[in-house]
């Protein structure tokens, strides 16, 4: 019984999970932003290449 009470009061695991969730959300936001930026850069370089070739 003491072991169960100790585990219920221990918040280290919950904190680690919270930090993990925050890191995952930041990673998803960064990947999404990079994909959008990558598409814009690709379009820009294509336009520059077309202008230089033509």
C-alpha distance matrix in Angstrom:
0.0 3.8 5.3 5.2 6.3 8.6 10.0 10.8 12.6 14.4 17.8 19.6 19.4 20.6 23.4 24.5 24.7 26.8 29.1 29.5 30.5 32.9 34.5 34.9 36.7 38.9 39.8 40.8 42.9 44.6 45.4 46.8 48.9 50.2 51.3 53.2 54.8 55.7 57.5 59.5 60.4 61.6 63.8 65.2 66.1 67.7 69.8 70.8 71.7 73.8 75.7 76.4 77.6 79.7
3.8 0.0 3.8 5.5 5.1 6.1 8.6 9.9 10.7 12.2 15.9 17.6 18.0 19.5 21.8 23.0 23.8 25.6 27.7 28.4 29.7 31.8 33.3 34.2 35.9 37.9 38.9 40.1 42.1 43.6 44.7 46.2 48.1 49.4 50.7 52.6 54.0 54.9 57.0 58.7 59.5 60.9 63.2 64.4 65.2 67.0 69.1 69.9 70.8 73.1 74.8 75.4 76.8 78.9
5.3 3.8 0.0 3.8 5.5 5.1 6.2 8.7 10.0 10.5 14.1 15.3 15.2 17.1 19.6 20.2 21.0 23.3 25.1 25.6 27.0 29.3 30.5 31.3 33.3 35.2 36.0 37.3 39.4 40.8 41.7 43.4 45.4 46.4 47.7 49.8 51.1 51.9 54.0 55.9 56.6 57.8 60.2 61.5 62.2 63.9 66.2 67.0 67.7 70.0 71.9 72.4 73.6 75.9
5.2 5.5 3.8 0.0 3.8 5.4 5.1 6.2 8.7 9.9 13.0 14.8 14.3 15.5 18.4 19.4 19.5 21.6 23.9 24.3 25.3 27.7 29.2 29.7 31.4 33.7 34.6 35.5 37.6 39.3 40.2 41.6 43.7 45.0 46.1 48.0 49.6 50.4 52.3 54.3 55.2 56.4 58.6 60.0 60.8 62.5 64.6 65.6 66.5 68.6 70.4 71.1 72.4 74.5
6.3 5.1 5.5 3.8 0.0 3.8 5.4 5.1 6.3 8.7 11.9 14.3 14.6 15.3 17.8 19.5 19.9 21.4 23.8 24.7 25.6 27.6 29.5 30.3 31.7 33.8 35.1 36.1 37.9 39.7 40.8 42.1 44.0 45.5 46.7 48.5 49.9 51.1 53.0 54.7 55.7 57.1 59.2 60.4 61.4 63.2 65.2 66.1 67.2 69.3 71.0 71.7 73.1 75.2
8.6 6.1 5.1 5.4 3.8 0.0 3.8 5.5 5.3 6.2 9.9 11.6 12.4 13.8 15.9 17.2 18.3 19.9 21.8 22.9 24.3 26.1 27.6 28.7 30.4 32.2 33.4 34.8 36.5 38.0 39.3 40.8 42.5 43.8 45.3 47.2 48.4 49.4 51.6 53.2 54.0 55.5 57.7 58.8 59.7 61.6 63.6 64.4 65.4 67.7 69.3 69.9 71.4 73.5
10.0 8.6 6.2 5.1 5.4 3.8 0.0 3.8 5.4 5.1 8.2 9.7 9.5 11.0 13.6 14.6 15.2 17.2 19.2 19.9 21.1 23.3 24.7 25.6 27.3 29.3 30.3 31.6 33.5 35.0 36.1 37.7 39.5 40.8 42.1 44.0 45.4 46.3 48.4 50.1 51.0 52.3 54.6 55.8 56.6 58.4 60.5 61.4 62.3 64.5 66.3 66.9 68.3 70.4
10.8 9.9 8.7 6.2 5.1 5.5 3.8 0.0 3.8 5.6 7.8 10.6 10.4 10.5 13.3 15.1 15.1 16.5 19.1 20.0 20.7 22.7 24.7 25.4 26.7 28.8 30.2 31.2 32.9 34.7 35.9 37.1 39.0 40.6 41.8 43.5 45.0 46.2 48.1 49.7 50.8 52.2 54.2 55.4 56.5 58.3 60.2 61.2 62.3 64.4 66.0 66.9 68.3 70.3
12.6 10.7 10.0 8.7 6.3 5.3 5.4 3.8 0.0 3.8 6.2 9.3 10.5 10.5 12.4 14.7 15.5 16.3 18.6 20.2 21.0 22.5 24.5 25.8 26.9 28.7 30.4 31.6 33.0 34.7 36.3 37.5 39.0 40.7 42.2 43.8 45.0 46.4 48.4 49.8 50.8 52.5 54.5 55.5 56.6 58.6 60.4 61.2 62.4 64.6 66.1 66.9 68.5 70.5
14.4 12.2 10.5 9.9 8.7 6.2 5.1 5.6 3.8 0.0 3.8 5.8 7.3 8.3 9.8 11.6 12.9 14.2 15.9 17.4 18.8 20.2 21.8 23.3 24.8 26.3 27.7 29.3 30.8 32.2 33.7 35.3 36.7 38.1 39.8 41.5 42.6 43.8 46.0 47.5 48.2 49.9 52.1 53.0 54.0 56.0 57.9 58.6 59.7 62.0 63.5 64.2 65.8 67.9
17.8 15.9 14.1 13.0 11.9 9.9 8.2 7.8 6.2 3.8 0.0 3.8 5.5 5.2 6.2 8.7 10.0 10.6 12.4 14.3 15.5 16.6 18.5 20.1 21.3 22.8 24.4 26.0 27.3 28.7 30.4 31.9 33.2 34.7 36.5 38.1 39.1 40.5 42.7 44.0 44.8 46.6 48.7 49.5 50.6 52.7 54.5 55.2 56.4 58.7 60.1 60.8 62.5 64.5
19.6 17.6 15.3 14.8 14.3 11.6 9.7 10.6 9.3 5.8 3.8 0.0 3.8 5.5 5.2 6.2 8.7 9.9 10.7 12.4 14.4 15.5 16.6 18.4 20.2 21.3 22.6 24.5 26.0 27.0 28.7 30.5 31.8 32.9 34.8 36.6 37.4 38.6 41.0 42.4 43.0 44.7 47.0 47.8 48.6 50.8 52.7 53.2 54.4 56.8 58.2 58.7 60.4 62.6
19.4 18.0 15.2 14.3 14.6 12.4 9.5 10.4 10.5 7.3 5.5 3.8 0.0 3.8 5.4 5.1 6.2 8.7 10.0 10.5 12.4 14.3 15.4 16.5 18.5 20.1 21.0 22.7 24.5 25.7 26.9 28.8 30.4 31.5 33.0 35.0 36.1 37.1 39.3 41.0 41.6 43.1 45.4 46.5 47.3 49.2 51.3 52.0 53.0 55.3 56.9 57.5 58.9 61.1
20.6 19.5 17.1 15.5 15.3 13.8 11.0 10.5 10.5 8.3 5.2 5.5 3.8 0.0 3.8 5.4 5.1 6.2 8.7 9.8 10.6 12.4 14.2 15.3 16.6 18.5 19.9 21.2 22.7 24.4 25.8 27.2 28.8 30.3 31.7 33.4 34.7 36.0 38.0 39.5 40.4 42.0 44.1 45.2 46.2 48.1 50.0 50.9 52.0 54.2 55.8 56.5 58.1 60.1
23.4 21.8 19.6 18.4 17.8 15.9 13.6 13.3 12.4 9.8 6.2 5.2 5.4 3.8 0.0 3.8 5.4 5.0 6.2 8.6 9.9 10.6 12.3 14.2 15.4 16.6 18.4 20.1 21.3 22.6 24.4 25.9 27.1 28.6 30.4 32.0 32.9 34.3 36.6 37.9 38.6 40.4 42.6 43.4 44.4 46.5 48.3 48.9 50.2 52.5 53.9 54.6 56.3 58.3
24.5 23.0 20.2 19.4 19.5 17.2 14.6 15.1 14.7 11.6 8.7 6.2 5.1 5.4 3.8 0.0 3.8 5.4 5.2 6.2 8.7 9.9 10.5 12.3 14.4 15.4 16.4 18.5 20.1 21.0 22.5 24.4 25.8 26.8 28.6 30.6 31.4 32.5 34.9 36.4 36.9 38.5 40.9 41.8 42.5 44.6 46.6 47.2 48.3 50.6 52.2 52.7 54.3 56.5
24.7 23.8 21.0 19.5 19.9 18.3 15.2 15.1 15.5 12.9 10.0 8.7 6.2 5.1 5.4 3.8 0.0 3.8 5.4 4.9 6.2 8.6 9.8 10.4 12.4 14.3 15.2 16.5 18.5 19.9 21.0 22.6 24.4 25.6 27.0 28.9 30.2 31.2 33.3 35.0 35.8 37.2 39.4 40.6 41.5 43.3 45.4 46.2 47.3 49.4 51.1 51.8 53.2 55.3
26.8 25.6 23.3 21.6 21.4 19.9 17.2 16.5 16.3 14.2 10.6 9.9 8.7 6.2 5.0 5.4 3.8 0.0 3.8 5.3 5.1 6.2 8.6 9.8 10.7 12.4 14.2 15.5 16.7 18.4 20.1 21.3 22.7 24.4 26.0 27.5 28.7 30.1 32.2 33.5 34.5 36.2 38.2 39.2 40.4 42.3 44.0 44.9 46.2 48.3 49.8 50.7 52.3 54.2
29.1 27.7 25.1 23.9 23.8 21.8 19.2 19.1 18.6 15.9 12.4 10.7 10.0 8.7 6.2 5.2 5.4 3.8 0.0 3.8 5.5 5.1 6.1 8.6 9.9 10.6 12.2 14.3 15.4 16.4 18.3 20.1 21.1 22.4 24.4 26.0 26.8 28.2 30.5 31.8 32.4 34.2 36.4 37.2 38.2 40.3 42.1 42.7 44.0 46.3 47.7 48.4 50.1 52.1
29.5 28.4 25.6 24.3 24.7 22.9 19.9 20.0 20.2 17.4 14.3 12.4 10.5 9.8 8.6 6.2 4.9 5.3 3.8 0.0 3.8 5.5 5.1 6.2 8.7 9.9 10.5 12.4 14.3 15.3 16.4 18.4 20.0 21.0 22.6 24.6 25.6 26.6 28.8 30.5 31.1 32.6 34.9 36.0 36.8 38.7 40.7 41.5 42.5 44.8 46.4 47.0 48.5 50.6
30.5 29.7 27.0 25.3 25.6 24.3 21.1 20.7 21.0 18.8 15.5 14.4 12.4 10.6 9.9 8.7 6.2 5.1 5.5 3.8 0.0 3.8 5.4 5.0 6.2 8.6 9.8 10.6 12.4 14.2 15.3 16.6 18.4 19.9 21.2 22.9 24.4 25.6 27.5 29.1 30.1 31.6 33.6 34.8 35.9 37.7 39.6 40.6 41.7 43.7 45.4 46.3 47.7 49.6
32.9 31.8 29.3 27.7 27.6 26.1 23.3 22.7 22.5 20.2 16.6 15.5 14.3 12.4 10.6 9.9 8.6 6.2 5.1 5.5 3.8 0.0 3.8 5.4 5.2 6.2 8.6 10.0 10.7 12.3 14.3 15.5 16.6 18.3 20.1 21.5 22.5 24.1 26.2 27.4 28.4 30.2 32.1 33.0 34.3 36.3 37.9 38.8 40.2 42.3 43.6 44.6 46.2 48.1
34.5 33.3 30.5 29.2 29.5 27.6 24.7 24.7 24.5 21.8 18.5 16.6 15.4 14.2 12.3 10.5 9.8 8.6 6.1 5.1 5.4 3.8 0.0 3.8 5.5 5.1 6.1 8.7 9.9 10.5 12.2 14.3 15.3 16.3 18.3 20.2 20.9 22.1 24.5 25.9 26.4 28.1 30.4 31.2 32.1 34.2 36.1 36.8 38.0 40.3 41.7 42.4 44.0 46.1
34.9 34.2 31.3 29.7 30.3 28.7 25.6 25.4 25.8 23.3 20.1 18.4 16.5 15.3 14.2 12.3 10.4 9.8 8.6 6.2 5.0 5.4 3.8 0.0 3.8 5.4 5.0 6.2 8.7 9.8 10.6 12.3 14.2 15.3 16.6 18.6 19.9 20.8 22.9 24.6 25.5 26.8 29.0 30.3 31.2 32.9 35.0 35.9 36.9 39.0 40.7 41.6 42.9 44.9
36.7 35.9 33.3 31.4 31.7 30.4 27.3 26.7 26.9 24.8 21.3 20.2 18.5 16.6 15.4 14.4 12.4 10.7 9.9 8.7 6.2 5.2 5.5 3.8 0.0 3.8 5.4 5.1 6.2 8.6 10.0 10.7 12.3 14.2 15.5 16.9 18.4 19.9 21.6 23.0 24.3 25.9 27.7 28.8 30.2 31.9 33.6 34.8 36.1 37.9 39.5 40.6 42.1 43.8
38.9 37.9 35.2 33.7 33.8 32.2 29.3 28.8 28.7 26.3 22.8 21.3 20.1 18.5 16.6 15.4 14.3 12.4 10.6 9.9 8.6 6.2 5.1 5.4 3.8 0.0 3.8 5.5 5.1 6.1 8.6 9.9 10.5 12.2 14.3 15.6 16.3 18.0 20.2 21.3 22.1 24.1 26.0 26.8 28.1 30.1 31.7 32.5 34.0 36.1 37.4 38.3 40.0 41.9
39.8 38.9 36.0 34.6 35.1 33.4 30.3 30.2 30.4 27.7 24.4 22.6 21.0 19.9 18.4 16.4 15.2 14.2 12.2 10.5 9.8 8.6 6.1 5.0 5.4 3.8 0.0 3.8 5.4 5.1 6.1 8.5 9.9 10.5 12.2 14.4 15.2 16.1 18.5 20.1 20.6 22.1 24.5 25.5 26.3 28.2 30.3 31.1 32.1 34.3 35.9 36.7 38.1 40.2
40.8 40.1 37.3 35.5 36.1 34.8 31.6 31.2 31.6 29.3 26.0 24.5 22.7 21.2 20.1 18.5 16.5 15.5 14.3 12.4 10.6 10.0 8.7 6.2 5.1 5.5 3.8 0.0 3.8 5.5 5.2 6.1 8.6 9.9 10.7 12.5 14.3 15.2 16.9 18.7 19.9 21.1 23.1 24.5 25.7 27.2 29.1 30.4 31.5 33.3 35.1 36.1 37.4 39.2
42.9 42.1 39.4 37.6 37.9 36.5 33.5 32.9 33.0 30.8 27.3 26.0 24.5 22.7 21.3 20.1 18.5 16.7 15.4 14.3 12.4 10.7 9.9 8.7 6.2 5.1 5.4 3.8 0.0 3.8 5.5 5.2 6.2 8.6 10.0 10.9 12.3 14.1 15.8 16.9 18.3 20.1 21.7 22.7 24.3 26.0 27.5 28.7 30.2 32.0 33.4 34.6 36.2 37.8
44.6 43.6 40.8 39.3 39.7 38.0 35.0 34.7 34.7 32.2 28.7 27.0 25.7 24.4 22.6 21.0 19.9 18.4 16.4 15.3 14.2 12.3 10.5 9.8 8.6 6.1 5.1 5.5 3.8 0.0 3.8 5.4 5.1 6.1 8.6 10.0 10.4 11.9 14.3 15.4 16.1 18.0 20.1 20.8 22.0 24.0 25.7 26.5 27.9 30.0 31.4 32.3 33.9 35.8
45.4 44.7 41.7 40.2 40.8 39.3 36.1 35.9 36.3 33.7 30.4 28.7 26.9 25.8 24.4 22.5 21.0 20.1 18.3 16.4 15.3 14.3 12.2 10.6 10.0 8.6 6.1 5.2 5.5 3.8 0.0 3.8 5.5 5.1 6.2 8.7 9.8 10.3 12.4 14.4 15.1 16.3 18.5 19.9 20.7 22.4 24.4 25.5 26.4 28.5 30.3 31.1 32.4 34.4
46.8 46.2 43.4 41.6 42.1 40.8 37.7 37.1 37.5 35.3 31.9 30.5 28.8 27.2 25.9 24.4 22.6 21.3 20.1 18.4 16.6 15.5 14.3 12.3 10.7 9.9 8.5 6.1 5.2 5.4 3.8 0.0 3.8 5.5 5.2 6.4 8.7 9.9 11.0 12.8 14.4 15.6 17.2 18.7 20.2 21.5 23.2 24.7 26.0 27.5 29.3 30.6 31.9 33.4
48.9 48.1 45.4 43.7 44.0 42.5 39.5 39.0 39.0 36.7 33.2 31.8 30.4 28.8 27.1 25.8 24.4 22.7 21.1 20.0 18.4 16.6 15.3 14.2 12.3 10.5 9.9 8.6 6.2 5.1 5.5 3.8 0.0 3.8 5.5 5.3 6.2 8.5 10.1 10.8 12.2 14.2 15.7 16.6 18.3 20.1 21.4 22.6 24.2 26.0 27.3 28.6 30.2 31.8
50.2 49.4 46.4 45.0 45.5 43.8 40.8 40.6 40.7 38.1 34.7 32.9 31.5 30.3 28.6 26.8 25.6 24.4 22.4 21.0 19.9 18.3 16.3 15.3 14.2 12.2 10.5 9.9 8.6 6.1 5.1 5.5 3.8 0.0 3.8 5.4 5.0 5.8 8.6 9.8 10.2 11.9 14.1 15.0 16.0 18.0 19.8 20.7 21.9 24.0 25.5 26.4 27.9 29.8
51.3 50.7 47.7 46.1 46.7 45.3 42.1 41.8 42.2 39.8 36.5 34.8 33.0 31.7 30.4 28.6 27.0 26.0 24.4 22.6 21.2 20.1 18.3 16.6 15.5 14.3 12.2 10.7 10.0 8.6 6.2 5.2 5.5 3.8 0.0 3.8 5.5 5.0 6.3 8.8 9.9 10.6 12.5 14.3 15.4 16.6 18.6 20.1 21.0 22.7 24.6 25.8 26.9 28.6
53.2 52.6 49.8 48.0 48.5 47.2 44.0 43.5 43.8 41.5 38.1 36.6 35.0 33.4 32.0 30.6 28.9 27.5 26.0 24.6 22.9 21.5 20.2 18.6 16.9 15.6 14.4 12.5 10.9 10.0 8.7 6.4 5.3 5.4 3.8 0.0 3.8 5.4 5.3 6.4 8.8 10.0 11.0 12.6 14.5 15.6 17.0 18.7 20.2 21.5 23.1 24.7 26.0 27.3
54.8 54.0 51.1 49.6 49.9 48.4 45.4 45.0 45.0 42.6 39.1 37.4 36.1 34.7 32.9 31.4 30.2 28.7 26.8 25.6 24.4 22.5 20.9 19.9 18.4 16.3 15.2 14.3 12.3 10.4 9.8 8.7 6.2 5.0 5.5 3.8 0.0 3.8 5.4 5.1 6.1 8.5 10.0 10.5 12.2 14.2 15.4 16.5 18.1 19.9 21.2 22.4 24.2 25.7
55.7 54.9 51.9 50.4 51.1 49.4 46.3 46.2 46.4 43.8 40.5 38.6 37.1 36.0 34.3 32.5 31.2 30.1 28.2 26.6 25.6 24.1 22.1 20.8 19.9 18.0 16.1 15.2 14.1 11.9 10.3 9.9 8.5 5.8 5.0 5.4 3.8 0.0 3.8 5.4 5.1 6.1 8.6 9.8 10.5 12.2 14.3 15.3 16.2 18.2 20.0 20.9 22.2 24.1
57.5 57.0 54.0 52.3 53.0 51.6 48.4 48.1 48.4 46.0 42.7 41.0 39.3 38.0 36.6 34.9 33.3 32.2 30.5 28.8 27.5 26.2 24.5 22.9 21.6 20.2 18.5 16.9 15.8 14.3 12.4 11.0 10.1 8.6 6.3 5.3 5.4 3.8 0.0 3.8 5.5 5.1 6.3 8.7 10.0 10.6 12.5 14.4 15.3 16.6 18.6 20.1 21.1 22.5
59.5 58.7 55.9 54.3 54.7 53.2 50.1 49.7 49.8 47.5 44.0 42.4 41.0 39.5 37.9 36.4 35.0 33.5 31.8 30.5 29.1 27.4 25.9 24.6 23.0 21.3 20.1 18.7 16.9 15.4 14.4 12.8 10.8 9.8 8.8 6.4 5.1 5.4 3.8 0.0 3.8 5.4 5.2 6.2 8.7 9.9 10.7 12.4 14.2 15.4 16.7 18.4 20.0 21.2
60.4 59.5 56.6 55.2 55.7 54.0 51.0 50.8 50.8 48.2 44.8 43.0 41.6 40.4 38.6 36.9 35.8 34.5 32.4 31.1 30.1 28.4 26.4 25.5 24.3 22.1 20.6 19.9 18.3 16.1 15.1 14.4 12.2 10.2 9.9 8.8 6.1 5.1 5.5 3.8 0.0 3.8 5.4 5.0 6.1 8.4 9.8 10.5 12.0 14.1 15.3 16.3 18.1 19.8
61.6 60.9 57.8 56.4 57.1 55.5 52.3 52.2 52.5 49.9 46.6 44.7 43.1 42.0 40.4 38.5 37.2 36.2 34.2 32.6 31.6 30.2 28.1 26.8 25.9 24.1 22.1 21.1 20.1 18.0 16.3 15.6 14.2 11.9 10.6 10.0 8.5 6.1 5.1 5.4 3.8 0.0 3.8 5.5 5.3 6.1 8.7 10.0 10.5 12.2 14.3 15.3 16.3 18.1
63.8 63.2 60.2 58.6 59.2 57.7 54.6 54.2 54.5 52.1 48.7 47.0 45.4 44.1 42.6 40.9 39.4 38.2 36.4 34.9 33.6 32.1 30.4 29.0 27.7 26.0 24.5 23.1 21.7 20.1 18.5 17.2 15.7 14.1 12.5 11.0 10.0 8.6 6.3 5.2 5.4 3.8 0.0 3.8 5.6 5.1 6.3 8.7 9.9 10.6 12.4 14.3 15.4 16.4
65.2 64.4 61.5 60.0 60.4 58.8 55.8 55.4 55.5 53.0 49.5 47.8 46.5 45.2 43.4 41.8 40.6 39.2 37.2 36.0 34.8 33.0 31.2 30.3 28.8 26.8 25.5 24.5 22.7 20.8 19.9 18.7 16.6 15.0 14.3 12.6 10.5 9.8 8.7 6.2 5.0 5.5 3.8 0.0 3.8 5.4 5.2 6.3 8.6 9.9 10.7 12.3 14.3 15.4
66.1 65.2 62.2 60.8 61.4 59.7 56.6 56.5 56.6 54.0 50.6 48.6 47.3 46.2 44.4 42.5 41.5 40.4 38.2 36.8 35.9 34.3 32.1 31.2 30.2 28.1 26.3 25.7 24.3 22.0 20.7 20.2 18.3 16.0 15.4 14.5 12.2 10.5 10.0 8.7 6.1 5.3 5.6 3.8 0.0 3.8 5.4 5.0 6.0 8.5 9.8 10.4 12.1 14.0
67.7 67.0 63.9 62.5 63.2 61.6 58.4 58.3 58.6 56.0 52.7 50.8 49.2 48.1 46.5 44.6 43.3 42.3 40.3 38.7 37.7 36.3 34.2 32.9 31.9 30.1 28.2 27.2 26.0 24.0 22.4 21.5 20.1 18.0 16.6 15.6 14.2 12.2 10.6 9.9 8.4 6.1 5.1 5.4 3.8 0.0 3.8 5.5 5.1 6.1 8.6 9.9 10.5 12.0
69.8 69.1 66.2 64.6 65.2 63.6 60.5 60.2 60.4 57.9 54.5 52.7 51.3 50.0 48.3 46.6 45.4 44.0 42.1 40.7 39.6 37.9 36.1 35.0 33.6 31.7 30.3 29.1 27.5 25.7 24.4 23.2 21.4 19.8 18.6 17.0 15.4 14.3 12.5 10.7 9.8 8.7 6.3 5.2 5.4 3.8 0.0 3.8 5.4 5.1 6.2 8.6 9.9 10.5
70.8 69.9 67.0 65.6 66.1 64.4 61.4 61.2 61.2 58.6 55.2 53.2 52.0 50.9 48.9 47.2 46.2 44.9 42.7 41.5 40.6 38.8 36.8 35.9 34.8 32.5 31.1 30.4 28.7 26.5 25.5 24.7 22.6 20.7 20.1 18.7 16.5 15.3 14.4 12.4 10.5 10.0 8.7 6.3 5.0 5.5 3.8 0.0 3.8 5.4 5.1 6.1 8.6 9.9
71.7 70.8 67.7 66.5 67.2 65.4 62.3 62.3 62.4 59.7 56.4 54.4 53.0 52.0 50.2 48.3 47.3 46.2 44.0 42.5 41.7 40.2 38.0 36.9 36.1 34.0 32.1 31.5 30.2 27.9 26.4 26.0 24.2 21.9 21.0 20.2 18.1 16.2 15.3 14.2 12.0 10.5 9.9 8.6 6.0 5.1 5.4 3.8 0.0 3.8 5.5 5.2 6.1 8.5
73.8 73.1 70.0 68.6 69.3 67.7 64.5 64.4 64.6 62.0 58.7 56.8 55.3 54.2 52.5 50.6 49.4 48.3 46.3 44.8 43.7 42.3 40.3 39.0 37.9 36.1 34.3 33.3 32.0 30.0 28.5 27.5 26.0 24.0 22.7 21.5 19.9 18.2 16.6 15.4 14.1 12.2 10.6 9.9 8.5 6.1 5.1 5.4 3.8 0.0 3.8 5.5 5.2 5.9
75.7 74.8 71.9 70.4 71.0 69.3 66.3 66.0 66.1 63.5 60.1 58.2 56.9 55.8 53.9 52.2 51.1 49.8 47.7 46.4 45.4 43.6 41.7 40.7 39.5 37.4 35.9 35.1 33.4 31.4 30.3 29.3 27.3 25.5 24.6 23.1 21.2 20.0 18.6 16.7 15.3 14.3 12.4 10.7 9.8 8.6 6.2 5.1 5.5 3.8 0.0 3.8 5.5 5.3
76.4 75.4 72.4 71.1 71.7 69.9 66.9 66.9 66.9 64.2 60.8 58.7 57.5 56.5 54.6 52.7 51.8 50.7 48.4 47.0 46.3 44.6 42.4 41.6 40.6 38.3 36.7 36.1 34.6 32.3 31.1 30.6 28.6 26.4 25.8 24.7 22.4 20.9 20.1 18.4 16.3 15.3 14.3 12.3 10.4 9.9 8.6 6.1 5.2 5.5 3.8 0.0 3.8 5.6
77.6 76.8 73.6 72.4 73.1 71.4 68.3 68.3 68.5 65.8 62.5 60.4 58.9 58.1 56.3 54.3 53.2 52.3 50.1 48.5 47.7 46.2 44.0 42.9 42.1 40.0 38.1 37.4 36.2 33.9 32.4 31.9 30.2 27.9 26.9 26.0 24.2 22.2 21.1 20.0 18.1 16.3 15.4 14.3 12.1 10.5 9.9 8.6 6.1 5.2 5.5 3.8 0.0 3.8
79.7 78.9 75.9 74.5 75.2 73.5 70.4 70.3 70.5 67.9 64.5 62.6 61.1 60.1 58.3 56.5 55.3 54.2 52.1 50.6 49.6 48.1 46.1 44.9 43.8 41.9 40.2 39.2 37.8 35.8 34.4 33.4 31.8 29.8 28.6 27.3 25.7 24.1 22.5 21.2 19.8 18.1 16.4 15.4 14.0 12.0 10.5 9.9 8.5 5.9 5.3 5.6 3.8 0.0
